[in-house]
Amino acid sequence: MKYIWKILFSIFGFFMGNPIAAQQQRNIPRPSEPLDLSSTSNLLIFIVIPVIILILYFVFRKRIQKVRQEWIEKQKEEKENQK
């Protein structure tokens, strides 16, 4: 059974690898130079906005954990009061 899965995944990978590689566009210029951070727009797009997104992610994650913990404690208190 193990070998059947390996064979199936190999066949799937072979047939899906070709369409994925075919999507690479040729004759489109790609930047090959390093990012110029002296421009304000580049600095905002590539540094400031990702940092803000990370900070917001951690703040909201902490808030969600706090709310979840409060909800669990509230459920425990309700169970104790019912007894």
DAJOPE-V123062 format. One record per backbone hydrogen bond with DSSP energy under -0.5 kcal/mol. NH is the residue of the N-H (numbers start at 1). CO is the residue of the C=O. E is the energy in kcal/mol with one decimal. If there is no record, write none. Layout:
nh = (NH NH)
co = (CO CO)
e = (E E)
//
This chain:
nh = (5 6 7 8 9 10 11 12 13 14 15 16 17 18 19 20 21 22 23 23 24 29 37 39 43 44 45 46 47 48 49 51 52 53 54 55 56 57 58 59 60 61 62 63 64 65 66 67 68 69 70 71 72 73 74 75 76 77 78 79 80 81 82 83)
co = (1 2 3 4 5 6 7 8 9 10 11 12 13 14 15 16 17 18 19 20 21 27 35 36 39 40 41 42 43 43 44 47 48 49 50 51 52 53 54 55 56 57 58 59 60 61 62 63 64 65 66 67 68 69 70 71 72 73 74 75 76 77 78 79)
e = (-1.7 -1.9 -2.5 -2.8 -2.8 -2.1 -2.5 -2.7 -2.7 -2.2 -2.4 -2.4 -1.7 -1.0 -0.8 -1.5 -2.2 -1.9 -0.7 -0.8 -1.3 -0.5 -0.9 -0.7 -2.1 -2.5 -2.7 -2.6 -1.7 -1.8 -2.6 -1.7 -2.5 -2.5 -2.3 -2.5 -2.7 -2.3 -2.3 -2.4 -2.8 -2.4 -2.2 -2.2 -2.7 -2.2 -2.2 -2.6 -2.6 -2.4 -2.4 -2.3 -2.3 -2.4 -2.3 -2.3 -2.2 -2.4 -2.2 -2.0 -2.2 -2.3 -1.5 -1.0)
//
